[in-house]
């Protein structure tokens, strides 16, 4: 672009050549200058007019400001309404959580009254004015307090349920041999070797040699030895003076002092000791006195969610080991 500038008074001319780069820079300078001029005019005319109360400018500025405030108020109101709906949903879920907590507390043996809970509320829905920011904040603070109480209650219930689970896992209620037929039951019977009446102190599970023998509950192996009557024998202490005994095993996979878990393979069925055939002789002892193992196993099948209560037979007679 060529620009020719002529000065009539001095009677001379000057030519200016603008390349593409110079033209772009010139445009940027002009645009920047116009923006600065516009900003100065806005500051000088509108702001000064608004402050000093110029009739036309002041009305225009107040109209623009009012429109901005109205838009901001609508935006805040829409957000408050959305937050209020979310708070309502949170309140409904909190009530469901309270109801669930009351039901679970019965299973855990916890009295919900021990941890104060808010009073129940309800009724028909009647639409009213929108919540203010202060009311919304108060409702959120109340929900936070309710959540804290629910959290405390559920923590206590979790502890109780975990304790019950541990207790159940330490009671011999699992079948020690899977999918086998029951032979001799607990009680008086005709001894298969002597042919005389004798007290059978456990349960006999007929099974093929090598059938896995499982721990009926978690505990510590306190005895692992060969006994003249019991053959290869294992005794597991489950705590609270409760012991389970496994006799006539062909092979043993644990030793004294080992920790075993419920359902763990501890031996294999055999016919060692005083025995007439391959089977497992299973006993449960409370305070050293043999109990009927069938009561424990039946409790494990019928009442899986309850802890089995056991009591020792005081001054019970000494049992003679049976096959």
C-alpha positions as semicolon CSV with decimal commas, in nm:
position;residue;x (nm);y (nm);z (nm)
1;X;0,000;0,000;0,000
2;X;0,129;0,341;-0,099
3;X;0,024;0,656;0,082
4;X;0,106;1,001;-0,061
5;X;0,088;1,289;0,186
6;X;0,082;1,638;0,027
7;X;0,146;1,963;0,218
8;X;-0,011;2,251;0,021
9;X;0,150;2,524;0,230
10;X;0,502;2,383;0,202
11;X;0,428;2,267;-0,155
12;X;0,582;1,927;-0,108
13;X;0,468;1,566;-0,095
14;X;0,582;1,257;0,092
15;X;0,524;0,896;-0,011
16;X;0,481;0,624;0,249
17;X;0,504;0,257;0,148
18;X;0,327;0,005;0,381
19;X;0,412;-0,364;0,339
20;X;0,190;-0,645;0,470
21;X;0,371;-0,658;0,808
22;X;0,365;-0,282;0,855
23;X;-0,002;-0,273;0,759
24;X;-0,083;-0,541;1,020
25;X;0,110;-0,357;1,291
26;X;-0,063;-0,034;1,197
27;X;-0,404;-0,205;1,227
28;X;-0,314;-0,342;1,570
29;X;-0,199;0,001;1,689
30;X;-0,518;0,164;1,562
31;X;-0,738;-0,106;1,724
32;X;-0,557;-0,073;2,055
33;X;-0,597;0,303;2,043
34;X;-0,969;0,273;1,975
35;X;-1,008;0,031;2,270
36;X;-0,828;0,271;2,501
37;X;-1,043;0,559;2,383
38;X;-1,361;0,353;2,435
39;X;-1,251;0,250;2,784
40;X;-1,172;0,611;2,871
41;X;-1,510;0,725;2,745
42;X;-1,687;0,452;2,943
43;X;-1,501;0,548;3,256
44;X;-1,549;0,919;3,203
45;X;-1,905;0,926;3,078
46;X;-2,089;0,628;3,228
47;X;-1,917;0,589;3,562
48;X;-1,886;0,961;3,625
49;X;-2,243;1,014;3,509
50;X;-2,369;0,736;3,736
51;X;-2,182;0,875;4,037
52;X;-2,290;1,234;3,980
53;X;-2,647;1,145;3,884
54;X;-2,660;1,263;3,524
55;X;-3,022;1,213;3,414
56;X;-2,985;1,007;3,098
57;X;-2,660;0,829;3,179
58;X;-2,765;0,752;3,538
59;X;-3,093;0,594;3,424
60;X;-2,914;0,387;3,162
61;X;-2,654;0,266;3,409
62;X;-2,918;0,180;3,670
63;X;-3,112;-0,016;3,407
64;X;-2,802;-0,216;3,308
65;X;-2,706;-0,280;3,670
66;X;-3,060;-0,383;3,762
67;X;-3,067;-0,629;3,472
68;X;-2,736;-0,778;3,586
69;X;-2,863;-0,811;3,942
70;X;-3,184;-0,974;3,819
71;X;-2,987;-1,228;3,616
72;X;-2,758;-1,301;3,911
73;X;-3,056;-1,338;4,143
74;X;-3,225;-1,579;3,902
75;X;-2,907;-1,781;3,873
76;X;-2,865;-1,802;4,252
77;X;-3,234;-1,888;4,299
78;X;-3,213;-2,169;4,042
79;X;-2,904;-2,306;4,216
80;X;-3,068;-2,281;4,557
81;X;-3,375;-2,467;4,428
82;X;-3,152;-2,739;4,282
83;X;-2,962;-2,767;4,610
84;X;-3,292;-2,780;4,801
85;X;-3,406;-3,073;4,585
86;X;-3,078;-3,251;4,654
87;X;-3,120;-3,187;5,025
88;X;-3,468;-3,338;5,007
89;X;-3,326;-3,647;4,840
90;X;-3,057;-3,667;5,109
91;X;-3,323;-3,647;5,381
92;X;-3,519;-3,931;5,220
93;X;-3,205;-4,146;5,197
94;X;-3,120;-4,061;5,558
95;X;-3,463;-4,185;5,669
96;X;-3,408;-4,508;5,475
97;X;-3,068;-4,542;5,641
98;X;-3,226;-4,492;5,984
99;X;-3,484;-4,761;5,912
100;X;-3,214;-5,000;5,791
101;X;-3,003;-4,923;6,098
102;X;-3,293;-5,008;6,329
103;X;-3,346;-5,343;6,156
104;X;-2,978;-5,434;6,158
105;X;-2,938;-5,321;6,519
106;X;-3,176;-5,599;6,625
107;X;-2,951;-5,856;6,457
108;X;-2,644;-5,702;6,621
109;X;-2,805;-5,689;6,965
110;X;-2,773;-5,310;6,986
111;X;-3,047;-5,092;7,133
112;X;-3,094;-4,795;6,896
113;X;-3,203;-4,585;7,194
114;X;-2,846;-4,604;7,324
115;X;-2,749;-4,367;7,043
116;X;-2,999;-4,086;7,016
117;X;-3,170;-4,073;6,681
118;X;-3,384;-3,790;6,543
119;X;-3,760;-3,812;6,571
120;X;-3,951;-3,952;6,276
121;X;-4,114;-3,699;6,046
122;X;-4,345;-3,715;5,747
123;X;-4,677;-3,605;5,605
124;X;-4,827;-3,485;5,279
125;X;-4,629;-3,256;5,051
126;X;-4,746;-2,894;5,046
127;X;-4,538;-2,668;4,823
128;X;-4,413;-2,352;4,990
129;X;-4,171;-2,070;4,924
130;X;-3,817;-2,156;4,821
131;X;-3,558;-2,204;5,092
132;X;-3,328;-1,919;5,168
133;X;-2,954;-1,965;5,188
134;X;-2,964;-1,955;5,570
135;X;-3,241;-2,218;5,587
136;X;-3,050;-2,438;5,344
137;X;-2,734;-2,411;5,553
138;X;-2,929;-2,502;5,869
139;X;-3,082;-2,806;5,697
140;X;-2,738;-2,920;5,580
141;X;-2,601;-2,882;5,933
142;X;-2,887;-3,096;6,068
143;X;-2,822;-3,362;5,805
144;X;-2,454;-3,363;5,903
145;X;-2,549;-3,427;6,266
146;X;-2,785;-3,707;6,166
147;X;-2,514;-3,861;5,951
148;X;-2,274;-3,853;6,245
149;X;-2,526;-4,031;6,470
150;X;-2,598;-4,292;6,203
151;X;-2,226;-4,344;6,152
152;X;-2,176;-4,403;6,526
153;X;-2,461;-4,653;6,539
154;X;-2,345;-4,842;6,231
155;X;-1,989;-4,853;6,367
156;X;-2,113;-5,011;6,689
157;X;-2,326;-5,260;6,495
158;X;-2,033;-5,347;6,270
159;X;-1,824;-5,421;6,578
160;X;-2,098;-5,638;6,731
161;X;-2,160;-5,829;6,409
162;X;-1,789;-5,885;6,357
163;X;-1,761;-6,014;6,714
164;X;-2,054;-6,250;6,653
165;X;-1,892;-6,372;6,331
166;X;-1,569;-6,447;6,517
167;X;-1,760;-6,631;6,789
168;X;-1,951;-6,840;6,536
169;X;-1,631;-6,930;6,357
170;X;-1,491;-7,062;6,687
171;X;-1,783;-7,299;6,756
172;X;-1,759;-7,649;6,595
173;X;-2,071;-7,639;6,380
174;X;-1,924;-7,739;6,043
175;X;-1,952;-8,099;5,922
176;X;-1,601;-8,249;5,966
177;X;-1,644;-8,490;5,672
178;X;-1,842;-8,394;5,362
179;X;-2,108;-8,609;5,193
180;X;-2,079;-8,918;5,412
181;X;-2,329;-9,128;5,605
182;X;-2,357;-9,114;5,981
183;X;-2,277;-9,438;6,162
184;X;-2,302;-9,462;6,539
185;X;-2,460;-9,166;6,716
186;X;-2,378;-9,022;7,058
187;X;-2,514;-9,225;7,348
188;X;-2,545;-9,581;7,475
189;X;-2,503;-9,864;7,224
190;X;-2,379;-10,223;7,188
191;X;-2,003;-10,203;7,152
192;X;-1,903;-10,364;6,817
193;X;-1,590;-10,523;6,967
194;X;-1,696;-10,642;7,312
195;X;-2,068;-10,688;7,236
196;X;-2,159;-10,517;7,563
197;X;-2,352;-10,198;7,634
198;X;-2,119;-9,897;7,634
199;X;-2,142;-9,521;7,607
200;X;-2,037;-9,386;7,268
201;X;-1,890;-9,040;7,331
202;X;-1,907;-8,897;6,979
203;X;-2,030;-8,941;6,624
204;X;-1,897;-9,192;6,371
205;X;-1,886;-9,085;6,005
206;X;-1,830;-9,377;5,770
207;X;-1,605;-9,278;5,482
208;X;-1,350;-9,420;5,242
209;X;-0,984;-9,413;5,345
210;X;-0,820;-9,086;5,245
211;X;-1,141;-8,879;5,268
212;X;-1,048;-8,526;5,389
213;X;-1,117;-8,444;5,753
214;X;-1,204;-8,076;5,801
215;X;-1,174;-7,863;6,111
216;X;-1,524;-7,800;6,246
217;X;-1,417;-7,453;6,366
218;X;-1,114;-7,228;6,393
219;X;-0,874;-7,281;6,681
220;X;-0,536;-7,406;6,798
221;X;-0,413;-7,765;6,777
222;X;-0,345;-7,871;7,136
223;X;-0,298;-8,244;7,079
224;X;-0,162;-8,443;6,787
225;X;-0,060;-8,792;6,886
226;X;-0,121;-9,163;6,847
227;X;-0,366;-9,297;7,107
228;X;-0,424;-9,666;7,173
229;X;-0,801;-9,627;7,140
230;X;-0,832;-9,319;6,916
231;X;-0,540;-9,402;6,685
232;X;-0,406;-9,093;6,508
233;X;-0,586;-8,823;6,703
234;X;-0,613;-8,445;6,680
235;X;-0,761;-8,211;6,939
236;X;-0,837;-7,846;6,857
237;X;-0,901;-7,586;7,127
238;X;-1,161;-7,329;7,017
239;X;-1,151;-7,118;7,334
240;X;-1,410;-7,090;7,612
241;X;-1,323;-7,447;7,729
242;X;-1,449;-7,586;7,396
243;X;-1,246;-7,862;7,226
244;X;-1,314;-8,081;6,921
245;X;-1,151;-8,423;6,877
246;X;-1,085;-8,619;6,554
247;X;-0,983;-8,984;6,579
248;X;-0,873;-9,286;6,370
249;X;-0,706;-9,073;6,099
250;X;-0,477;-9,239;5,845
251;X;-0,272;-8,923;5,779
252;X;-0,237;-8,601;5,976
253;X;-0,143;-8,261;5,826
254;X;-0,119;-8,043;6,136
255;X;0,090;-8,050;6,451
256;X;0,056;-7,922;6,804
257;X;0,056;-7,543;6,821
258;X;-0,075;-7,487;6,467
259;X;-0,350;-7,234;6,406
260;X;-0,630;-7,379;6,193
261;X;-0,925;-7,209;6,031
262;X;-1,280;-7,330;5,993
263;X;-1,309;-7,588;5,714
264;X;-0,932;-7,644;5,684
265;X;-0,815;-7,995;5,592
266;X;-0,634;-8,133;5,896
267;X;-0,621;-8,510;5,829
268;X;-0,758;-8,798;5,623
269;X;-1,000;-9,071;5,725
270;X;-0,849;-9,404;5,830
271;X;-0,899;-9,697;6,067
272;X;-0,614;-9,658;6,317
273;X;-0,656;-9,742;6,685
274;X;-0,959;-9,925;6,827
275;X;-1,163;-9,944;6,508
276;X;-1,343;-10,201;6,297
277;X;-1,339;-10,005;5,970
278;X;-1,258;-9,681;5,796
279;X;-1,441;-9,390;5,961
280;X;-1,400;-9,063;6,153
281;X;-1,481;-9,055;6,523
282;X;-1,574;-8,693;6,607
283;X;-1,617;-8,555;6,960
284;X;-1,695;-8,218;7,115
285;X;-1,585;-8,151;7,473
286;X;-1,692;-7,864;7,700
287;X;-1,472;-7,825;8,007
288;X;-1,334;-8,171;7,937
289;X;-1,675;-8,342;7,925
290;X;-1,802;-8,498;7,602
291;X;-2,119;-8,344;7,457
292;X;-2,343;-8,464;7,176
293;X;-2,174;-8,328;6,858
294;X;-2,500;-8,360;6,667
295;X;-2,643;-8,061;6,859
296;X;-2,355;-7,844;6,738
297;X;-2,373;-7,964;6,378
298;X;-2,752;-7,925;6,369
299;X;-2,723;-7,574;6,509
300;X;-2,479;-7,490;6,232
301;X;-2,733;-7,601;5,969
302;X;-3,054;-7,461;6,120
303;X;-2,930;-7,142;6,289
304;X;-2,641;-7,007;6,081
305;X;-2,693;-6,650;6,204
306;X;-2,697;-6,724;6,576
307;X;-2,417;-6,808;6,813
308;X;-2,444;-7,161;6,951
309;X;-2,472;-7,158;7,329
310;X;-2,307;-7,452;7,507
311;X;-2,292;-7,554;7,869
312;X;-2,074;-7,813;8,038
313;X;-2,224;-8,107;8,218
314;X;-2,118;-8,058;8,581
315;X;-1,957;-8,354;8,753
316;X;-2,010;-8,567;8,446
317;X;-1,878;-8,926;8,441
318;X;-1,547;-9,008;8,281
319;X;-1,607;-9,156;7,936
320;X;-1,421;-9,456;7,805
321;X;-1,294;-9,387;7,452
322;X;-1,501;-9,563;7,190
323;X;-1,428;-9,641;6,829
